[in-house]
Amino acid sequence: MNWTIMWDMHRRPGKDGWSRAVESNEAEALQRAERFLKLGFVVHEIRDATDRLFMDEAAIREHFKPAPPPPEQDATAAMAMPRGRGLFGRFE
């Protein structure tokens, strides 16, 4: 039983022309979908081994959306942070 990733190089209406990739389990299907997204392809859906819809395009995008960047520290907060100890002791 295989997992199926439906993808395409460009977004188009309908399911005609979608490409299909097959993996043996959930983890490999998710990994393949992530690779397609990184290459700039559209991943339309992932179907499980019983051919049930596992993730649609919106769920796939949400699952793989990049983490938000860390908040920026203002200069005052950075100066107030204690200094660490270096290899040869504390430097002033």
N, C-alpha and C positions, 0 to 999 in steps of 0.2 A: 504494500500500500504506500502510495507516494503523496507528498504535499506538492501543490501546484502554485506557482507564482505567475500571475498574468501581468505582463508589462509591455511597454511600447517605447519607441524612441521619441515619439511626439504624442501629445494629447489629441485624440480625435473622437468624434461622436460614435456611439455604438461600440460593439465588441468585435466587429470585423477587423481583421488585420492585427489583433493583439498577438504578441509573441508569448510563448509558454515555456517556463523552465520548471524542471521537476527535481525535487529533493526528497531524501528518504525520511526526514523527520522535521519537527517544528524548528529546532535550533538552526538547522542548515537552511531551511526555507527563510527564516528571518535574516540570517546572515547574507543570503543571496539577494534578498530584497534590499537590504542596506547597501550592498555593493552597487546594485542598479541605481539607487537614489544618488549615491556619491558620484556616479558617472553622468548624472543629469537626466536619467530616463524616468519615465512615469511608471509607477507600480500601481496597477489598478486594483488588484485583490490577491489575497492568498487564500487558498482552499486547503482544508485538512485532508487527511487520508480517506475520509468517507465522502469527499467532495462537497462538504458543507463549507459555507463562507466562514473563514476564520477571522479575516480582517478586510475591510473595504479600504478604498484609497484614503479616506479621511483618517481612519484609525491607524493606518500605516504611517502617514505623515506625522500624526501626533506621537506615535511610538518612537519615531526616529528624529524628532525635531531636536535641534542642538540645545544644549543646556545654556541658560542665560549667562552672560559674562558676569564675573564677580563684580560687586559694587566697587566703585572707585573710592579710594581713601583720600581724604583731604590732607593737605600738607601739615596742618596742626596736629591731627591724629597720628600721623606718621612720626612726627618729631617727639610726641609724648610717649611713644613706645619704648620700653626698656631695651637697652642694647644687650646683645648676647655676648657670651665669652668666646673669644677667638682661640686659636690653637695655642697661643702663648699667654693666655690670660686676658684680662679685661683691657680694652683699648679705650681711651678717652678722646 
